[in-house]
């Protein structure tokens, strides 16, 4: 779990350091503002080891923690089809024919945005699944590796190593799965729904924090979160929201 610890330290060190921002909640770092058309202020590039000599490196942006690129064991660098043609592309990378969103990675285009949670729920997060995924990415060859195979592997690594930073309950689930010593463990419905609602939870917290009346939890985002699953997440208070996420992303909100 050393990678998880280093990721957490890196996220906190590269947070938005305005002391007035969420000043009552210093343990919840807010990321710097996203500028997707530019190179991020910092990269986090962990090297993940698979079985034998297999390995991969992943390139995560500091402004949204999204995966921008990965390498195979040959050192070939791959990035993803852009959501917007103006987005920054990692120099020297080969752009693949699929995007890095979960609708593409796990739903094969059958679902978009929040609806992709239905396909994420069955994603395995146990140690063997991670080792399998690293092996797939390490051996990746765009000419011979089926798209579905590489996409599933990439999604697994994103969830296990970065969604586990965004959501403490996913981090605990991953830790428990790895410490148990075996068995197939899936992300599950709650974890999957959290993953596709990071921006909404972040916005709800940011809007609430900007209000003079801290007793209100009634923004458009908060009202959606209060609904019962699967429409919402049953997050009825700002305190519950703060317990649900760790870093807060700077996305476009309803206010």
C-alpha positions in Angstrom: 0.0 0.0 0.0 3.1 2.3 -0.2 1.8 3.8 -3.5 -1.4 4.9 -1.7 0.5 6.6 1.0 2.8 8.4 -1.5 -0.2 9.5 -3.6 -1.9 10.9 -0.5 1.2 12.9 0.4 1.6 14.1 -3.2 -2.1 15.2 -3.4 -1.9 17.2 -0.2 1.4 18.8 -1.1 0.1 20.0 -4.5 -3.3 21.2 -3.2 -4.7 24.7 -3.7 -3.1 26.5 -0.7 -5.5 29.4 -0.1 -5.8 29.3 3.7 -9.3 30.7 3.6 -10.6 27.9 1.4 -12.4 25.4 3.6 -10.4 26.8 6.5 -12.5 24.9 9.0 -11.6 21.6 7.3 -7.9 21.5 6.8 -7.8 17.8 6.2 -9.8 18.2 3.0 -7.4 19.6 0.4 -8.9 21.3 -2.6 -7.2 20.7 -5.9 -5.9 23.6 -8.1 -8.2 25.0 -10.8 -8.5 22.7 -13.8 -7.0 24.0 -17.1 -7.3 21.0 -19.3 -5.9 22.7 -22.3 -2.6 23.1 -20.5 0.0 20.9 -19.0 -0.9 20.4 -15.3 1.2 22.1 -12.6 2.4 18.7 -11.5 2.4 15.0 -12.5 2.2 12.0 -10.3 3.8 9.1 -12.1 3.8 5.9 -10.0 5.5 2.7 -11.3 3.3 -0.3 -10.6 4.9 -3.8 -10.5 3.1 -6.9 -11.8 4.2 -10.5 -11.9 7.8 -11.2 -12.8 9.3 -8.3 -14.7 6.0 -6.8 -15.8 5.3 -3.2 -14.9 3.6 0.0 -16.0 3.8 3.7 -15.2 0.7 5.9 -15.0 0.6 9.7 -15.4 -2.0 11.5 -13.3 -2.7 15.2 -13.5 -2.5 17.2 -10.3 -5.6 19.4 -11.1 -8.1 16.7 -11.3 -6.3 13.4 -10.6 -7.3 12.1 -14.1 -5.1 9.5 -15.8 -3.6 11.1 -18.9 -1.2 8.5 -20.1 0.4 5.1 -19.4 3.4 3.1 -20.6 3.9 -0.6 -21.4 7.0 -2.5 -20.5 8.6 -1.5 -23.8 8.4 2.2 -22.7 5.9 3.1 -25.3 3.7 5.9 -24.1 -0.1 5.9 -24.7 -2.7 8.6 -24.1 -6.5 8.7 -24.6 -8.9 10.0 -27.2 -9.7 13.6 -26.2 -13.1 14.7 -24.8 -12.3 18.1 -26.3 -9.9 18.8 -29.2 -8.2 21.6 -27.2 -7.2 19.4 -24.3 -3.5 18.9 -23.5 -1.9 15.8 -25.1 1.1 14.2 -23.4 4.0 14.9 -25.8 5.4 11.8 -27.5 2.3 9.7 -26.7 0.3 7.6 -29.1 -3.4 8.7 -28.9 -5.7 5.7 -28.6 -9.1 5.3 -30.1 -11.0 5.3 -26.8 -11.4 7.9 -24.0 -10.4 7.6 -20.4 -13.9 8.1 -19.0 -15.7 5.1 -17.5 -18.4 5.2 -20.1 -15.7 4.2 -22.6 -13.6 2.1 -20.3 -16.1 -0.2 -18.7 -19.4 0.4 -20.5 -18.0 0.3 -24.1 -20.0 3.4 -24.9 -23.3 1.9 -23.8 -23.6 4.4 -20.9 -22.5 8.0 -20.4 -21.6 10.0 -17.4 -23.2 8.9 -14.1 -25.0 6.0 -15.7 -21.7 4.2 -16.1 -21.8 3.3 -12.4 -23.9 0.2 -13.3 -20.9 -1.2 -15.2 -18.4 -0.2 -12.6 -20.0 -2.0 -9.7 -18.7 -5.4 -10.9 -15.1 -4.1 -11.3 -12.7 -6.1 -9.1 -10.4 -4.3 -6.7 -8.6 -7.3 -5.1 -4.9 -7.8 -5.3 -5.0 -10.5 -8.0 -7.2 -8.3 -10.2 -4.7 -5.5 -9.8 -1.8 -7.8 -10.7 -3.7 -9.1 -13.7 -4.3 -5.5 -14.8 -0.7 -4.4 -14.5 0.3 -7.5 -16.5 -2.2 -6.5 -19.3 -1.0 -2.9 -19.4 2.7 -4.0 -19.3 2.2 -6.3 -22.3 -0.1 -3.9 -24.2 0.2 -3.9 -27.9 -2.5 -1.9 -29.8 -2.2 -4.2 -32.7 -2.9 -7.4 -30.8 -4.5 -6.6 -27.4 -8.3 -6.4 -27.5 -9.6 -3.0 -26.7 -12.0 -4.4 -24.1 -9.1 -6.1 -22.3 -6.9 -3.0 -22.0 -9.8 -0.7 -21.1 -10.9 -3.0 -18.3 -7.3 -3.2 -17.0 -6.9 0.6 -17.1 -10.2 1.2 -15.3 -9.1 -1.2 -12.5 -5.9 0.6 -11.9 -7.6 4.0 -11.9 -10.2 2.9 -9.3 -7.7 1.1 -7.1 -5.1 3.7 -7.1 -6.9 7.1 -7.6 -10.5 6.6 -6.7 -9.2 5.2 -3.5 -7.7 8.6 -2.8 -10.9 10.5 -3.6 -13.1 8.3 -1.4 -11.9 6.9 2.0 -14.5 4.1 1.9 -13.0 2.8 -1.4 -9.5 3.1 0.1 -10.6 1.0 3.1 -12.3 -1.5 0.8 -9.1 -1.9 -1.2 -7.0 -2.2 1.9 -9.4 -4.9 3.4 -9.4 -6.8 0.1 -5.6 -6.8 -0.1 -5.1 -7.7 3.6 -7.6 -10.6 3.4 -5.1 -12.6 1.4 -7.4 -13.8 -1.4 -10.8 -13.9 -3.0 -12.5 -11.8 -5.6 -13.7 -8.5 -4.3 -15.8 -6.0 -6.3 -16.2 -2.3 -6.1 -19.9 -2.6 -5.4 -22.9 -0.3 -6.0 -22.1 2.3 -3.4 -18.5 2.7 -4.5 -19.5 2.8 -8.1 -22.0 5.6 -7.5 -19.6 7.6 -5.5 -17.0 7.4 -8.3 -19.3 9.1 -10.8 -20.4 11.8 -8.3 -17.1 13.2 -7.2 -17.7 16.5 -8.9 -21.3 16.8 -7.5 -20.2 16.1 -4.0 -17.3 18.5 -4.3 -19.6 21.3 -5.7 -22.1 20.7 -2.9 -19.4 21.1 -0.3 -17.9 24.2 -1.9 -21.2 25.9 -2.3 -22.2 25.1 1.3 -18.8 26.4 2.6 -19.3 29.7 0.8 -22.7 30.4 2.5 -23.1 32.4 5.6 -25.8 30.1 6.9 -24.0 26.8 7.4 -27.3 25.2 8.4 -28.4 25.1 4.8 -27.7 22.1 2.5 -29.9 23.0 -0.4 -27.9 23.7 -3.5 -28.9 21.9 -6.7 -26.1 19.4 -6.0 -27.0 18.9 -2.4 -30.7 18.2 -3.3 -29.6 15.6 -5.7 -27.3 13.9 -3.2 -30.1 13.7 -0.6 -32.2 11.5 -2.9 -32.3 7.8 -2.3 -30.0 5.6 -4.5 -29.7 5.1 -7.4 -31.0 8.6 -8.1 -28.9 10.1 -5.3 -26.5 9.0 -2.6 -28.5 9.5 0.6 -26.0 12.2 1.7 -28.3 14.4 3.8 -25.8 16.8 5.5 -22.5 18.6 4.6 -20.9 16.6 7.4 -21.8 13.3 5.7 -20.5 14.7 2.4 -17.1 15.6 4.0 -16.9 12.1 5.4 -17.5 10.7 2.0 -14.7 12.4 0.0 -11.2 13.6 0.7 -9.7 15.9 -2.0 -12.2 18.3 -3.5 -12.1 19.0 -7.3 -12.6 22.4 -8.8 -15.4 21.8 -11.3 -18.1 24.0 -12.8 -20.9 24.2 -10.2 -24.6 25.3 -10.2 -23.8 28.7 -8.6 
